[in-house]
């Protein structure tokens, strides 16, 4: 049935190609559980009656019929000129190209313009710092050029401390119970009724920059490694299993008698070991989080625990065993897998889409490993380089802004995300049906957490390299950082308390 749905989506996506005017709309499929809760969808156009039934119904937003009289909607967002980080795919594309993902985004713009009688202007900027500086200048000047912002998560979470962002709970039409938002957003990201940034299915980079584990399937076959998909299904894909499998893998591939990056190792975490968002993905995958925020705005550092120390010890062993290597050829651990420098490497889902499409070998995909088999579920994070949505306090028309965010998010759930997940990733990129299954497990295991979401550039994420630096030093390194981290998060939480 899953194959049937992807076939339906492929057939429907072909209908996008001849469209040349705003009155013609694409027909596409659905995802199954990319984010949030299920709901029914009734397509407002007659064309919907010709769409064959799939396993799930479309979902619809609660935005009423609105006519904004030809108003221009201006969004500030990244446009890198390519899709290597997936960030610019959250915004607009200039023309139909025949690529099912980009064409679905193009169609989204046309659909929004027709539905609300608006013109969407997206003056894309080259990087997240430029966007940040532009919004700061705009708000300081009392200007309202940009209706909402789609910018990098880490930068946005740092920017909200300036007080330049609206409480999203005050924006009309935004319904955070809908499936295009993370299912636990109100519990994990909203404090004291305040929410200053959010991801939705409109942010395709929230899919693309989700961390997973990839492995070179040709090498695992040659090395006689067990069927890891079965281990994942049975809940036994753990850090210890990864460590045991990779501990003694070393092949002098270039035959020079020296351990170097042209040889083959069991595992790599890249150039710097565990740090940053990749390290956080491992940490959260092991059932660990940063903070527990209480109703009275006090909080507990969850990293100051026996479990966190136990996780740290597992990381020390994994990163310092014979079968692990430092790999810094191009900054992407996925490349280490493709060049056979490492059998296993953490990678973002979007890297498969961008860099592995033409890979001639065979690779597999797994969730991030659990701490142990008794851990209830797999978990992972999206890299803080993904985009999120915020609204400047100078927003000229919150009704227009809310309608656009909600409707674009719903459209993305129905059309853009299926094109990206079920066609680009699971049909064109995945090498086996098991990887399709595992990719869905990865997407369903994403965690939305206050401590990570509002980490900015000063929170725990950027201290992980210090915490996991040397074996047996976790507790002492934690204590060195604890006072500074307490002040950092006190400042953040004060914004919610005031």
N, C-alpha and C positions, 0 to 999 in steps of 0.2 A: 504493500500500500504506500509506503514511503517512496519507493521508486516511481509509482504511478503519479504521486503528487509532484515530484520533481519533473517528470515528463510533461505534465500539464503546464507547469510553470514555464518550461522551455518553449512549449508550443505557443503559450500566450505571450511570452516575451517577444516572439517574432512579430507579433502584431504592433509592437512599438515602432518598428523601423520606418514605415511609410508616413507616420504622423508628422504633420507640418504646421498645424494650427492649434490654437489653444482650445478649440471646441472638441477636439478629438482626444480621448483619454485612453491610457493603456489598460489592459486587463492582465492581471498577474495572480500569483498564488499567495499562500500564507506560510508563515513559519509555525512551528509547534513549540511554543514556550520559550522564545528568545528572551522575553522579559515579561514580568508582571502577570496579570490575571486575564482569564478568558472572558470574552463578551461576544455578542452577536453583532454582525455588521450588515446593514442594508445599503447597497450602492445606490446613490441618488439618481444615476443615469440609467437609461433603458438598456444600455449595452450589458449591464450586469446579468440580465436574464439569460444571456448566451454563455455565461461562464459555467463550465462543468463543475459539479460538486467535488470538493476535495475533503480530506479528513476533518478539517476544521473550517468554521465559518470566518468570514472577514470580521473585523472589529470596527466600530464607528465611534467617533468622538461625540461629545455632547454640545458642541458649538452650534448655536441656532443659525438660521439664515441671516446673513449680515451683508450689507452693501456699504463699503467704505468710500464710495464715490470717486474711484480712481486714485486714491492716495498711494503715495510711494512708501513702501516698507523697506527700511534700510537696516541691514544686519552687518555687524562687524565680524569678520572671520578670517581664518588663514587661507591663503592660496599660494602653494609652493610651486605651482607649475607642473607638478607631477603628483602621483598618488602613493608615493613611497611610505608616507606616514599615515595615509588614509584621512588625514585631517581635512584636506580641502574637499573630500568627498562628502563631508557633512553639509556643505554649502551648495554651490551651484556649479553647473557645467555649461559651457557656452553653446554647444550644439550636439545633435545626435551623432554618434560615432559608430553605432552597431554593437558597442559593448553594453551588455545587458545591465550592468550596475550603473554606469554613467548615464545611460539613456533613461533609466528609471528616475534618476535624480533630476534630469532635465524635464521629464514629464511631471514631476512633483511641482516644480516651479510653475509650469503652465496651468496645472490643476488649481493651485492656490490663487493664481492671478484671476482665473475665470470665476472661481467660487466666490471670492470676496470683492471682486472688482478693484483690484490693487495692481500696482506694478512693483515687482520685487527688484530692488537694487542691492547688489552685494559687492561693494568695492573691496575685494579681497586684498589683504595685506600680507607682506612676505613672512612675518614671524609673529610669535605670541607677544614678544616684548613691544613691538610696534603697536599692536592692538591695545595692550595695556596702557601704554603712554598716551595713545590717542583718546581712550576713554577717560583717563584721569584728567586730561586737558579739557575735554568736552564737559565733564561734570563740574569742574572748577569754574569754567566760564558760564555755567548755567545753560549750556547748549543742549539741544535734543536731537542731534543729527542721527544718532543710531537708536533704533527702537529696541533691539536686544543684541546680545553679544554671544558668539559661539567661539570660545577661546580655550586654550590649554588648561587642563584641570589644575595643575600645580600653580600656574601663574594666577588663575582666577581665584583660587582659594587664598592666595597671598593678597590679592587686590581687594577682596571683600573686607579685609581689616581696615581699609581706608574709609569705610562707611559709604561707598559710592554705589552699592547695589541694593535694589529693592528686596523686600521680603516677598518671595514668590507666592506665599500663601495669600497675599493681598492682590494677586493678579487674577482677573476674571477668567473663567473657563478652564483653568488648569486643574485637572482632576488626577491627583497622584495615586488614586486607586486603580487607574487604568493600566493595561498590560504593557504600554510603551514606556512606562517608568519602572525602575527596579522595584520589586515586590515589597521590600521592607523599608522604603525610603522614609516614611514618616516616623518609623521607630528609630532608625539609625542615623538619619541626616538632619532631622528637624529637632530643635531644642527650644522650649519655651514658645512654641508656635511660630518659630522663625526658620526659614529655609532660604538661603541666599544663592545657591547654585544647585543645578541638577543635571543629570544626564537623562536622555530619552532615546528611543529608537531613531530619532532624528539624527543623533550623533552616531554615525556609522563607525566612527573610530572607537566607540565603546565596545563594539564587536572586534574590530580590527586589532586593537591593542590589548586584547585579553590574553593573559599568559597561559601557556600550555607546555607540555613536554613533547618534543619530537624525537624520533629515533630513526636511524638509517636501517631500514628493513632488510636491505641486502646484507649488511654486516651482521645483524642479529641472526639471520638465517645461516650465514657462513659460520658463525660462532656457536651455533646450536643453542641459542638462548630460547627459553620457554615462550609460549604464547602469552604475551603480556596483556592482550585484550581480555583474556579469560581472568587474569589476575585482577584487572581493573573492575570487571563486572562483579567479581566476588568480593570487592572491597579490600583487596590485599595489595594494591599498588601503593607502597609506602616508601619512605626515605630509606629504611633499612633494606628493602628489596632492591632499590636502585643502587645503594652502596654495595650490596653483596654481588650483584650482577656485574658491576663495572670495576670492582676493586682491583682485579688482576689483568684487566684488558690493556695490553700494550703491544703494538706491532711496529717494528722498525721498518716502516713502509718505504723509506728511501734508501735503506740499507747502508747508511753511513755510520752506524754504531753509536749515534748520538741521539738523545731525547730532544726532539725539536718539533716545531709546528707542522712539519711535513710527515710526521708519523701519525699513527692511529691510537687513540686513547678511549677509555670507556665513557668519560663524561667531561663536560666543561661548563663553567658558568661565565666564560668570557675572559676579559682581560683583568678584571679586578676582584674576582671572587664574588661572594654574596654582598651586595650593596644596592642601594636605590630601589627602584620599583620591582626589579626582578627578584631581589632579595626579599622584598615585602610579599611578593607573590608566593615564594617558598614558605615564608613565615605564616601567612594566613592559610596557605594550603595545609599546614601542619596544625591548624586549629587555634592559632595564636592571633590575638589582636592587640591594638595599641592601648586603648582606653576604655573605661567603663564610666560613663557620665551619669551622675545621679540627678534626681529631681531638684535638689537644692543647689545645683551647679558645681558641686564638688565632683571630683573624679579620681579614679584609681589608675595608676600606671600598670597595666596588665603585663608589661614586659618585666616587671619586678616580681617574678614568680618562679617557682620550681619548674613548672612546665616550660616556660620560656628558656630557662637555663638548659633543660634537657634537649630542647630543640636546637639550641646553640651547639651543644656537644655533637649532635648528629651532623650538623653542618660542618663543623671542624673536621670530623672524620671523612666526610664525603669529599670535601675540597682538598684534602691533603693526602689522600691515598695514592698508591702507585698508578691507578687507572684514571686519575684526573689530570687535566692540563690547563694551563693558562693559554687562552686563544685570543689574539688581538688583531687578526689579519684585516678585518674591515669593521669591527665593532658589532657584528651580528653573529650570535651563536648559531643561528640557522645555517650560516655558511660553513661552520665547522662540521655540521652534520652532512651537508651536501658534498663537501670535499673530502669526507671520510677522515677528518682530523679527530672527530669524536663520534661515538656511536649514539650517545644521548646528549641532548642540549635543550634547555628551555627556549621557547620561542613564542612570539605573538602570532595569533591567528592571521592577522593581516600580512605578515611576512610570507606566509605560504602563498597568499594571493598574488603578492607583488614579485617575490623572488623565486618561488619554487615551481611556477607554472611550466617553465621550460627545463626543469631538472629531469635528467634522463634516468636517474636511478629511482628507487622505490623508498618511500619513507612512511612512517606511521605516526599517529598522534595519540597522546594519552593525557589525562588530567594531570595537574600538579600532584605530586605524591602526598599522601596523608602522613601524619606522625606515626601512627600504627594502625593495625587492622581494627582495633576497637573504636577508632574515631568514627563518628556517625556518618559523615558525608565528606565528599571531596569539596574543596574550596579553592578559589583563585581570585585574583584581582585584575582589574584593567590598569594598564600603565597610566601614570599620572600625566603622560604626554597626550592622552586622549582629550578630546574637546568636551566641554560642558556648557550649559546655558546659564546666563545671568542677565539681569535687566537693570540698566542704570537708573538711578533715582530721578534723573531728569526725563524719564520716559514721557513722551507727549500724550500718548493714548494707550493706557494699560489695556483697554478692551481690545484694541487692534493687536497689540503685542500678544496678549493671551490667546486670542483666536488663532493667530498664526502659529504660535508654538504648539498648541494643542492639535491643530489640524495637520500641520506638517509632521508631527510625531506619529499621529494615527496613520497618515498616508504612508509613512516610512515603514510602519509595522506591516501594512498590507502589501506593499510593493517593493520598496527599496531593500529592506532587510531580507526578504525571501530571495531577491535577485542576488544579493551578496552572499548570504549563507548557503542557501540550497542550490544555487546554480554555480556561482563563482567558486566558493570554497568546497562544497560537498560533492558537486558534480564534475567540475572542470579541474580542480586541484587535488582533491583526495585521491589516493591511490588504491584504496580498498573500502569496502562497505563498513568494516570495523572502525575506520577512522571517521567516517560519517557519524557513526554512533557516538564515538568518543568526543568529537567536536561538539555535539549537542550536550553531552554531559558537562563539558567545559563551560559552555554558555550558561547552562542551568545552575552551575556552581559558583557563579560570580557573587562576590560579597560586596555590599555597600556598607561602609563603616565610617562613623563620624571622625575617628582619629586619623584615618587615612584620607578621607574626603577633604578635610580642612587642614591637611598637613602643611600646605604651602611649600616654602623653600626652607623652613626652619624646624619642621617637626621630626618625628622619629625616623621617617624613611631615610633621611639623609645622614643619620647617625649609625645606620646598620653596619657599615664597613668598620666603624670603631668597635661596635659591640662584638662583632664576629671576627675580630682581627687575629687573635691567637688562642690556642686551646687553653682552657682553664682560667681565662681572664674575663669571662662574661660578667660576673658579679661586680668585679672592681671597675670594669669599663662602664657598666650601667650606672654605678654610683657617681662616677665622674660626670656623667651627662644628666643625671636625674634633676638636679636643681635648675639647670638651664631649660630642660624640657618642661618642667613644672611651670616656669614663668611663661614659656612659649604658649602652652595650652591654656593657662589662666587668662592670657590676653585674648585668645580666640574665644573662649567660653564667655568672657565678660561682654563681648559683642552681642551674644544671645541673651544674656541676663538683663542688660540695660533696656 
